[in-house]
């Protein structure tokens, strides 16, 4: 979020010369392209018409609202005199242009107000036409405000008087309001209240090996987790050797994570602190286990993920190694064989595609863009694995090994129906 200050500028015309006058500053608050607020100004209006060339007043509207109708009409009678101009400071484009010229002689209507960045699209109305008789009549031209969603713009001041008896221009613009009277003040960043539970952290991997919980001897009499052949079909032989040991039994692509909504996701993980088939709810704390103040981890504060344990490995007791395609093969690699790719195409061995991108540029948006491109290159012909790879950016916000609190929960049917482990 950025704060920028905006001043309002007016042209003051008096006795045939032009002076430039600034009002006080308003506040323009930029948050994702939306601008709010503007300076608040006040000023006296123009004087009434008389028999001699008179004064065209300019009306300065309150900031943030639609500008009022333009200045007073010029005087009746000979001589050149122009009406004042409507003078917006912020918000919408002016509604009406300048006042009409005086009657008789050669007179001009006042110019329409100009709002360079009005809050609403569409222009201010044209100024009224010039005198009723004699001379050349000209109507002023109103100009449109800026596009929707923009902040208040700069209004133009009243025009100079013209002709034999020179009328005075519009009055000076009123003083701008305080900064606090424009847009809303910036809000402090949301604090992430630490969720309750056991302290842990997450990493990521996908080695294509047969999961350890796919072996009947590791599940305590329960149905073991599914394993698949090289073409991702459920393997008919539960005792088939793992691809990481030279066999033809691989991890099924169904074990890719997926988002239920913006704050809940499901997936599968390796975890040494429990048993095969148990499920855990992970609540992200907004912190990273790898780098302080990681914006990716901060962005998933309060999100939660439910994972089922289908694997074990050489990991810590409070570490959940989430299965994410392209997340790094770790100690074993059957992916090069299953997918027909070179090892270097899989990114860093521990950390995968995203870590390889972080080594190039660890700025969050660069990290995200690079990782998505790498996912597309590796899995462009495999929509299921591609979706799982993009999950680490689109839902996990490219968080760098985010910390969690965790607790055991009943397994959702959405997980057990994919794993077969129940």
C-alpha positions in Angstrom: 0.0 0.0 0.0 1.4 3.4 -0.9 0.4 6.9 0.3 0.8 9.8 -2.1 0.0 13.5 -1.5 -1.9 15.5 -4.1 -2.2 19.2 -4.3 -4.9 21.2 -6.0 -3.8 24.0 -8.4 -5.9 27.0 -9.5 -5.4 29.8 -12.0 -6.3 33.2 -10.5 -7.1 35.9 -13.0 -7.3 39.5 -11.7 -6.9 42.7 -13.6 -5.4 41.1 -16.7 -2.6 38.9 -15.1 -2.5 35.3 -14.1 -1.2 33.9 -10.8 -0.8 30.2 -9.8 -2.1 29.3 -6.3 -1.9 26.0 -4.5 -4.4 24.7 -1.9 -3.3 22.5 0.9 -2.7 18.9 0.3 -5.2 16.1 0.3 -4.5 12.4 0.6 -4.6 9.9 -2.2 -4.6 6.3 -1.0 -3.4 3.7 -3.5 -4.4 0.1 -2.7 -4.4 -2.2 -5.6 -5.2 0.5 -8.1 -8.1 2.1 -6.2 -7.8 5.7 -5.2 -10.0 7.3 -2.5 -10.6 10.8 -1.1 -9.1 14.2 -2.0 -8.6 17.6 -0.6 -11.6 19.5 0.9 -11.9 23.1 -0.3 -14.3 26.0 0.3 -14.6 29.4 -1.5 -17.0 32.2 -1.9 -19.2 32.2 -5.0 -19.3 34.8 -7.7 -21.1 38.2 -7.4 -24.4 38.8 -9.0 -24.7 40.4 -12.5 -24.8 44.2 -12.6 -25.0 46.9 -15.3 -21.3 47.0 -15.6 -18.8 44.3 -16.2 -18.6 42.3 -13.1 -16.8 39.6 -11.2 -17.2 35.9 -12.2 -17.0 33.8 -9.2 -15.7 30.2 -9.1 -17.3 27.6 -6.9 -14.9 25.2 -5.2 -16.7 22.0 -4.2 -16.1 19.9 -1.2 -13.4 17.2 -2.1 -14.7 13.8 -3.1 -18.1 15.1 -4.2 -19.5 16.2 -7.6 -18.5 19.8 -8.5 -21.3 22.3 -8.4 -22.5 24.5 -11.3 -20.0 26.9 -12.6 -19.4 30.6 -11.9 -21.7 33.6 -12.0 -22.8 35.2 -15.3 -20.9 38.2 -16.6 -22.4 41.7 -16.5 -25.1 43.0 -18.8 -24.1 45.6 -21.3 -21.1 46.4 -23.4 -17.6 45.2 -22.8 -16.2 41.8 -22.7 -16.8 39.7 -19.6 -16.6 35.9 -19.0 -18.3 33.8 -16.4 -16.3 32.0 -13.9 -15.4 28.3 -14.2 -16.7 25.5 -12.0 -13.7 24.4 -10.0 -13.5 20.8 -8.7 -10.8 19.7 -6.4 -11.4 15.9 -6.2 -13.9 13.2 -6.8 -16.3 13.3 -9.7 -16.1 15.4 -12.9 -17.8 18.8 -12.7 -21.5 18.8 -13.5 -21.8 22.2 -15.2 -19.5 24.5 -17.1 -19.0 28.2 -16.7 -21.7 30.9 -16.4 -23.1 32.7 -19.4 -21.5 35.8 -20.9 -23.1 39.2 -20.3 -25.8 40.5 -22.5 -24.8 42.8 -25.3 -21.4 43.4 -26.8 -19.1 40.5 -27.5 -19.2 38.1 -24.6 -17.9 34.7 -23.8 -19.4 32.0 -21.7 -17.2 30.7 -19.0 -15.2 27.6 -19.6 -16.5 24.2 -18.3 -14.5 22.9 -15.4 -11.8 20.4 -16.0 -11.4 17.5 -13.7 -8.4 15.5 -14.8 -9.0 12.5 -12.6 -12.6 12.6 -11.6 -14.1 9.8 -9.7 -16.7 9.0 -12.3 -16.3 8.7 -16.1 -18.0 11.3 -18.3 -17.4 15.0 -18.6 -18.6 18.2 -17.1 -21.3 19.9 -19.1 -20.4 22.6 -21.6 -20.4 26.2 -20.5 -23.5 28.3 -21.4 -23.4 30.3 -24.6 -22.2 33.8 -24.9 -24.2 37.1 -25.0 -27.7 37.4 -26.4 -26.8 40.1 -28.9 -23.9 41.7 -30.7 -20.4 40.5 -31.1 -19.2 36.9 -31.2 -20.6 34.4 -28.8 -18.7 31.4 -27.5 -19.8 28.7 -25.2 -17.3 27.2 -22.9 -16.4 23.6 -23.2 -16.6 21.2 -20.2 -14.1 18.4 -20.1 -14.6 14.9 -18.7 -13.4 13.5 -15.5 -11.1 10.5 -15.3 -12.1 6.9 -15.4 -13.9 5.0 -12.6 -11.9 4.2 -9.5 -9.5 7.1 -9.8 -8.8 9.7 -7.3 -9.8 13.4 -7.3 -8.2 15.5 -10.0 -7.1 19.1 -10.3 -9.7 21.8 -11.1 -8.9 24.9 -13.2 -9.5 28.4 -12.0 -11.7 31.1 -13.4 -10.9 32.8 -16.7 -9.5 36.2 -17.2 -11.9 39.1 -18.0 -11.7 40.4 -21.5 -12.8 43.5 -23.5 -13.0 47.3 -22.9 -13.9 47.3 -19.2 -12.0 44.3 -18.0 -14.0 42.2 -15.6 -12.2 40.3 -12.9 -11.6 36.6 -13.1 -13.0 34.1 -10.6 -12.1 34.3 -7.0 -9.2 32.3 -5.7 -9.7 28.7 -4.8 -10.6 27.9 -1.2 -8.1 26.3 1.1 -7.8 22.5 0.9 -8.9 20.5 3.9 -6.7 18.6 6.3 -5.2 15.3 5.1 -7.5 13.4 7.4 -10.6 14.8 5.6 -9.7 13.2 2.3 -9.6 9.4 2.1 -9.5 6.9 4.9 -6.2 6.6 6.8 -4.1 3.5 6.2 -5.0 0.5 8.2 -2.4 -1.5 10.2 -1.6 -4.9 8.9 -3.8 -7.7 10.1 -2.2 -9.6 13.1 -2.1 -13.4 12.8 -3.4 -14.9 16.0 -1.5 -18.1 16.7 -3.8 -21.1 16.4 -3.8 -23.7 19.1 -2.2 -27.1 18.7 1.2 -28.8 18.5 3.9 -26.8 16.8 5.2 -28.1 13.5 6.2 -27.1 10.0 5.7 -28.3 6.4 8.0 -29.1 3.5 7.2 -30.6 0.1 8.2 -33.6 -2.0 7.2 -35.9 -4.8 9.5 -38.8 -5.5 7.1 -41.0 -7.5 8.0 -44.0 -5.2 5.4 -46.4 -4.0 4.2 -45.0 -0.7 5.4 -46.8 2.4 1.8 -47.1 3.6 1.0 -49.1 0.4 2.7 -52.1 2.0 0.2 -54.3 3.9 2.8 -54.8 6.7 2.8 -51.1 7.5 -0.9 -50.4 8.0 -1.8 -52.7 11.0 -4.4 -54.8 9.2 -6.1 -51.9 7.4 -6.5 -51.6 3.7 -3.1 -50.2 2.4 -2.8 -47.1 0.3 -3.2 -47.4 -3.4 -0.2 -47.7 -5.7 -0.1 -47.3 -9.4 1.8 -48.5 -12.4 3.8 -46.2 -14.7 0.7 -45.2 -16.6 -1.1 -44.2 -13.3 -3.4 -47.1 -13.3 -4.1 -48.8 -9.9 -1.5 -51.6 -9.5 -3.1 -55.0 -9.3 -0.3 -56.4 -7.2 -0.2 -54.9 -3.7 3.2 -56.6 -3.2 4.8 -55.2 -6.3 8.2 -53.7 -5.7 8.6 -49.9 -5.5 9.9 -48.0 -8.6 12.6 -46.5 -6.3 13.9 -50.1 -5.8 13.7 -51.1 -9.5 10.1 -52.2 -9.5 7.1 -50.9 -11.4 4.9 -49.6 -8.5 4.6 -45.8 -8.3 2.7 -43.2 -6.3 -0.7 -42.4 -7.8 -1.3 -39.0 -9.2 -4.5 -38.7 -7.1 -2.2 -37.9 -4.2 -1.8 -34.4 -5.5 -3.2 -31.7 -3.2 -6.2 -29.7 -4.1 -8.1 -26.6 -2.7 -11.6 -27.0 -1.3 -12.0 -23.3 -1.1 -9.8 -20.2 -0.3 -9.1 -21.3 3.2 -9.3 -25.1 3.2 -7.3 -27.7 1.2 -6.8 -31.5 1.3 -3.7 -33.5 0.6 -1.4 -36.3 1.5 1.9 -36.3 3.4 4.8 -38.1 4.9 4.8 -37.9 8.7 6.8 -39.9 11.3 4.9 -38.7 14.4 1.8 -40.9 13.7 0.6 -44.0 12.0 -0.3 -44.8 8.4 -3.8 -43.6 7.6 -4.2 -41.0 10.3 -5.3 -37.5 9.4 -4.2 -34.2 10.7 -5.5 -30.7 10.5 -2.7 -28.2 9.8 -3.3 -24.5 10.7 -0.8 -22.1 9.1 0.7 -19.6 11.6 1.8 -17.0 9.0 5.5 -17.8 9.7 8.2 -19.6 7.7 10.5 -22.3 9.1 13.2 -21.3 6.6 13.3 -17.5 6.4 12.2 -14.7 8.7 9.4 -12.4 7.5 8.6 -14.6 4.5 5.7 -12.8 2.7 4.5 -16.1 1.2 4.0 -17.6 4.6 2.4 -14.4 6.0 -0.2 -14.5 3.2 -1.6 -17.9 4.2 -2.1 -17.1 7.9 -5.4 -18.7 9.1 -5.6 -21.1 6.2 -5.9 -24.8 7.1 -5.1 -28.1 5.4 -6.2 -31.6 6.3 -3.7 -34.3 5.2 -3.7 -38.1 5.4 -0.4 -39.9 6.3 0.5 -42.2 3.4 4.3 -42.2 3.9 7.2 -42.0 6.2 10.7 -40.8 5.6 13.9 -39.4 7.0 12.2 -36.3 8.5 11.7 -34.8 11.9 8.9 -35.8 14.3 6.9 -32.6 13.8 7.5 -32.2 10.1 4.8 -32.8 7.5 6.3 -33.5 4.1 3.4 -32.6 1.8 3.2 -34.5 -1.5 3.3 -31.8 -4.2 4.3 -32.7 -7.8 7.5 -30.8 -8.7 8.2 -30.4 -5.0 11.6 -32.2 -5.1 12.4 -35.9 -5.2 14.4 -35.9 -2.0 16.3 -39.1 -1.2 14.8 -41.2 -4.0 13.9 -40.4 -7.6 11.5 -42.5 -9.7 10.1 -39.5 -11.5 12.7 -39.2 -14.2 11.8 -42.7 -15.3 8.0 -42.4 -14.9 7.8 -39.1 -16.7 10.7 -39.5 -19.2 12.5 -36.3 -18.1 16.1 -35.4 -17.2 16.9 -35.0 -13.5 17.7 -31.2 -13.9 14.1 -30.6 -15.1 12.9 -31.5 -11.7 14.5 -28.5 -10.0 16.4 -28.8 -6.8 16.6 -32.3 -5.3 15.3 -31.0 -1.9 12.9 -28.2 -2.7 12.1 -28.9 -6.3 11.0 -26.3 -8.9 10.2 -23.5 -6.4 13.6 -23.7 -4.7 15.3 -23.5 -8.1 13.3 -20.3 -8.7 14.2 -18.9 -5.3 17.9 -19.2 -6.1 17.3 -17.0 -9.1 15.1 -14.4 -7.5 13.5 -14.8 -4.0 11.2 -11.8 -4.3 7.7 -13.2 -3.9 6.1 -12.3 -7.2 9.2 -13.4 -9.1 9.2 -16.6 -7.1 5.5 -17.2 -8.0 5.9 -16.4 -11.7 9.0 -18.5 -12.1 7.4 -21.5 -10.3 4.3 -21.4 -12.4 6.3 -21.3 -15.6 8.4 -24.3 -14.4 5.2 -26.2 -13.6 3.8 -25.5 -17.1 7.1 -26.7 -18.7 7.3 -29.9 -16.7 3.6 -30.9 -16.7 2.1 -29.1 -19.7 0.8 -32.5 -21.0 -0.4 -33.7 -17.7 -3.3 -31.6 -16.3 -3.6 -33.6 -13.0 0.0 -33.2 -12.0 0.0 -29.6 -13.4 -2.8 -28.7 -11.0 -1.0 -30.2 -8.1 2.2 -28.3 -9.0 0.4 -25.0 -9.3 -1.2 -25.6 -5.9 2.0 -24.5 -4.1 1.6 -21.1 -5.8 -2.1 -20.6 -6.2 -3.2 -21.8 -2.7 0.0 -22.0 -0.7 1.1 -18.6 -2.0 4.6 -19.9 -2.7 5.2 -20.0 1.1 8.7 -21.2 2.0 8.3 -24.2 4.4 5.5 -22.6 6.4 5.0 -23.3 10.1 1.8 -24.9 11.3 0.0 -26.0 14.5 -1.5 -29.5 14.1 -3.9 -31.9 15.7 -5.3 -35.3 14.7 -8.8 -35.3 13.2 -11.1 -37.8 11.7 -10.3 -38.5 8.1 -12.6 -36.9 5.5 -14.1 -39.3 3.0 -12.6 -37.1 0.2 -9.1 -38.3 1.3 -9.8 -41.9 2.0 -11.7 -42.4 -1.2 -8.6 -41.3 -3.2 -6.0 -43.2 -1.0 -8.0 -46.4 -0.4 -6.4 -46.3 3.1 -9.2 -46.6 5.7 
